[in-house]
């Protein structure tokens, strides 16, 4: 599974994400790493490099996600994202389409 590969590639980053430390997070749905701007807020800053190793992180699939759902006529913007099929609630949607990690 791809998350396992990402965990192998960025062990320090996932260690902090798993502990909930430093406001670091990962969205498998969008394949995005982020830093919370303010504790308890939904405002985040996307990360493009691992803050521990300096290695580039995989690119976000947020635009591809919305394009795919809109092309299928399933959603119209961010407000409908939770109405997406179960496949689109995790990394399954991009793994099943063979999108690169």
C-alpha positions as CSV (number, residue, x, y, z in Angstrom):
1,X,0.0,0.0,0.0
2,X,1.3,3.4,-0.9
3,X,1.0,4.9,2.6
4,X,3.4,2.2,3.7
5,X,5.9,3.4,1.1
6,X,5.4,7.0,2.2
7,X,6.0,5.9,5.8
8,X,9.2,4.2,4.7
9,X,10.3,7.2,2.8
10,X,9.5,9.8,5.5
11,X,9.6,7.9,8.9
12,X,10.4,11.0,11.0
13,X,7.5,13.0,9.5
14,X,5.0,10.2,10.1
15,X,6.3,9.7,13.6
16,X,5.3,13.3,14.4
17,X,2.0,13.0,12.4
18,X,1.0,9.8,14.3
19,X,1.8,11.5,17.7
20,X,-0.2,14.6,16.8
21,X,2.8,16.8,17.5
22,X,3.8,20.0,15.9
23,X,0.5,20.4,14.1
24,X,1.8,18.1,11.2
25,X,-0.8,16.2,9.3
26,X,-1.5,14.0,6.3
27,X,-4.6,13.7,4.1
28,X,-4.6,10.3,2.3
29,X,-7.6,11.5,0.2
30,X,-5.6,14.3,-1.3
31,X,-2.1,12.9,-0.7
32,X,-1.2,16.1,1.1
33,X,1.1,16.9,4.0
34,X,0.3,20.0,6.0
35,X,1.1,22.1,9.0
36,X,-1.7,23.5,11.1
37,X,-1.6,27.3,11.2
38,X,-3.3,27.6,14.5
39,X,-4.2,24.7,17.0
40,X,-7.9,23.7,16.6
41,X,-8.2,25.7,13.3
42,X,-8.9,24.1,9.9
43,X,-6.4,26.6,8.4
44,X,-3.3,24.7,7.2
45,X,-0.1,25.3,5.2
46,X,0.7,22.7,2.6
47,X,4.2,21.2,2.8
48,X,6.2,20.4,-0.3
49,X,9.4,19.2,1.5
50,X,9.8,17.0,4.5
51,X,10.8,19.3,7.4
52,X,13.1,16.6,8.8
53,X,14.9,15.2,5.8
54,X,14.5,18.0,3.3
55,X,13.3,15.5,0.6
56,X,10.5,16.5,-1.7
57,X,7.1,15.3,-0.7
58,X,4.8,13.8,-3.4
59,X,2.6,16.4,-5.1
60,X,-1.0,17.0,-4.0
61,X,-3.8,15.3,-5.9
62,X,-6.5,17.7,-4.7
63,X,-7.2,19.1,-8.2
64,X,-7.2,15.7,-9.7
65,X,-9.6,14.5,-7.0
66,X,-12.2,17.3,-7.7
67,X,-11.8,17.0,-11.5
68,X,-12.5,13.2,-11.3
69,X,-15.6,13.6,-9.2
70,X,-16.9,16.6,-11.2
71,X,-16.4,14.6,-14.5
72,X,-18.5,11.8,-13.0
73,X,-21.2,14.4,-12.0
74,X,-20.9,13.4,-8.4
75,X,-20.0,16.7,-6.6
76,X,-19.8,20.4,-7.2
77,X,-17.1,21.8,-5.0
78,X,-15.7,21.3,-1.5
79,X,-19.1,21.4,0.3
80,X,-20.0,18.1,-1.3
81,X,-16.8,16.2,-0.7
82,X,-18.2,14.0,2.1
83,X,-21.0,12.9,-0.3
84,X,-18.4,11.3,-2.6
85,X,-18.4,7.5,-2.9
86,X,-16.5,5.5,-0.3
87,X,-13.6,4.9,-2.7
88,X,-13.0,8.7,-2.7
89,X,-12.8,8.9,1.1
90,X,-9.3,7.5,1.2
91,X,-6.3,6.9,-0.9
92,X,-8.1,4.1,-2.8
93,X,-9.3,6.4,-5.6
94,X,-5.8,7.4,-6.7
95,X,-4.2,4.0,-6.0
96,X,-6.8,2.3,-8.2
97,X,-6.1,4.7,-11.0
98,X,-2.4,4.0,-10.8
99,X,-1.4,7.6,-10.0
100,X,2.3,7.7,-9.0
101,X,3.3,8.2,-5.4
